[in-house]
Amino acid sequence: RHPHPPVQPPTLKRYLCRLVTTPGGLVLDPCAGSGSTGRGAVAEGFRFIGIELSEEYAEIARRRIAAIIKKGRA
């Protein structure tokens, strides 16, 4: 658990990334928050760029996305 309130279900973010991104595409999230979209994008094999103003949330996002990469995008 983490302090960023609007965490969406991972399956929803994965679905949305597949819905709007072409295979091998790039997902850009200008308000990355805790990294839910980044996790979904990486899990689906997309490249990802996230922008977050809060250093605290950016670090949370980095850790959450790194965990997906470490798992092998599972």
Secondary structure, DSSP 8 states (H G I E B T S, - for coil): --S-S----HHHHHHHHHHHS-TT-EEEETT-TTSHHHHHHHHTT-EEEE--S-HHHHHHHHHHHHHHHHTT--
